[in-house]
Each structure stands twice: as C-alpha cells, then as structure tokens.
Amino acid sequence: MDKRDNKNEIVRISYNLAKGTYIRNVYYENETEKDIIFKNNNFEKSCLIPKSFVQKGWKRNKKSPQNIYISSYLSLLKIYWQKYDTMNE
C-alpha cells in the first residue's frame, strides 16, 4: 500500500438494528473543545470525530475499546484514519 492510500483509509461504520450506527472498537485518546480523538486497535492510527456526531457519549478510558454511536444520517459522511503522528502536529 502506498502512502497516499494509507491517508485515505476510511473508518468502518457498522450498524446494529437495535442500537443504530456506530464505529466499532476504538480507544479514547484525547479531546478538544469540538472533537474527540480515537485510536484503532493497533494504536497506529487515529481519527477525529466531532462531539456533535456522537449520540450516546463516550468513556474517557484509554485502556478499553468502545463502540461510538453516531447519528444515522452522518454515516454517509466519510471519516478517515490518519497516522497517529500527523494528528499531534
């Protein structure tokens, strides 16, 4: 995979009929006034999710994975993984 493809890796959105649209098994890393930063299972990549997208809240626990439920109409938007180093610049 070339570096350009790596920057365009889309965060996978899942759906549960009973609970709704969610992003599966992400780890809380940090947050800003408007966004939350989550890391993937390998802790190599991060994604920014606007707080206004999140429906059922999130845990500020960096050690356990969680599912982040988002508004269903936002599932049409694309959220991308980024290398963790570029998130901190």
N, C-alpha and C positions, 0 to 999 in steps of 0.2 A: 504494500500500500504506500502510495507516495504522500508526502507531507500535506499537499493540498487536500487529499481525500480525508486525511486524519482530522483536519479542521472542520470538515463538513459532515461529521458523523452525527446523525440525528438521535436525540434521546428518544427511546422507545416508549410510546404511550400504550397503556393497557386499558382494558375495560372489563368491569365486573357489573353484571346486570343489577345486582342488589346494591352495590356501593357507588358505582359510577366510574368516571375516567380517572386514571392515576398513573403515576410514574413509580415503577417498582424498584424496591431495594436500593435506595440511595442513602448516603450517610451525610448528616448535617456537618457542615464545616464552619460557616460563619454567616453573618448577615449584615446588611447595610440598612439604611433608612427605608429603602424601597424594595430591595431584593434579598433573596436567600441564596447562599452558595451551598450546593450539594456535591458530593464526590461519588464516583462509581465504586464498584466492588473492589477494583484493583488499586484504588486511590491514586490513579494516574491522571484522571480527567475530572473536570468539574463542569458544572452548568449553573447558570444564574436563572432563578425563577422569580419573577416579580411576586411580591407578597399578595398583590391583588388577585393573582391567578389561583392561589391556594384556597381550598374550600374548608377543609376540616382541621386546619392547623398543622403544626409540626413539632417535633420534640427536639430540644437542643442537646441531644445525646450524640456525641461523636463516635461512640463505640458500637451502637447497634443500628442495623439497617431499618429503614421505614418506607412505607408507601406514602407518597404525597398525592392527595386527591386534588384535582384541579377542575375548574368549571368546564362542563362538557363542550361548550362551543369553542373553547380555547384549544381543544385537541386538534383543530385544523391548523393551528399555528405550529411552526417548527422551532423546537428548542434544540440547540446544538451543544455537544460535548466540546470542551476545549482542554488543551493540555493544562494541567494544574499551574505550571509556572507562568503561563500567559495570563491567568486570572489574577495573579498577585502583582502584576506590573502596573 
